Amino acid sequence: MPSPEVEAVFTRVSSKIDVEGATDAAELESRLQFYVDINKTRAKIAKRKTTRIRDNYRAEQVDKLIEHGFPDRVINEAIKAPKGIIAQTLLYGKEEAKRRVLEYRKQRIRGYVRAGVRPTAIRIPPAPETRRMRWRK
């Protein structure tokens, strides 16, 4: 599944399930499994047939995500893009993540932050005069 698709699915899932603070795949999987269990329980006690069908369908779909390794993929995407919406949502929750990502994108547009460059990775070479002075000694 490509990254944009993971992000789209994660956005839909995080609107229903609280993923804030889930820093590893096992924690995220347990929260998804809890959602599946709740929907299966609601389907059993539902009086209307349409409610049973809806709750069972929701449980099946999230169960398929778990089977296909969705929690692992989400954590990998968060590691790949620490300033992305997935990583920020896992750390701060949906609303705060949205605010932080928009602020970061504004800074990139204005030129305050360069994309893909971390401050520790920038190396400034010494001035040419200092090189010559070193060789003269």
C-alpha positions, 0 to 999 in steps of 0.5 A: 500500500503506497504512503498516500493510501496509508495516510488516507486510511489512517485519517479515517481510522484515527477519527473513530479510534483514539491513537494518541500515545500509541508509540509501537505497533503492539499498542496500536494493534491492541486499540484496534482490537478493542474497537473490533471487540466493542463493535462485535459486542454491540452487534450481539446486543443490537435489536435492529438488523441494520445496526447488527449488520453495520457493527459487524461490517465495521468490526470486519473491516478493522479486523482486516486492517489488523490482519494485513499489518496496518499497525506495523505500516503506520509505525514505519510511516511515522518513523519515515516522516517524523514531521508528517501527519501520522507521526504527529497524530500518534504523539499529540492527537488529531487536532493538535497534529493538524495544527502542528503540521499546518504550521510546519508547512507554512514555515516551509513555504516561507523558507524558514525550514528546508525540507528534508534537512535536519539542523544537525546534518548541516555542515559549514565548511571552514573559510578558505583563509583558515585552510591556507593558514593551516597549511602554512604552519 
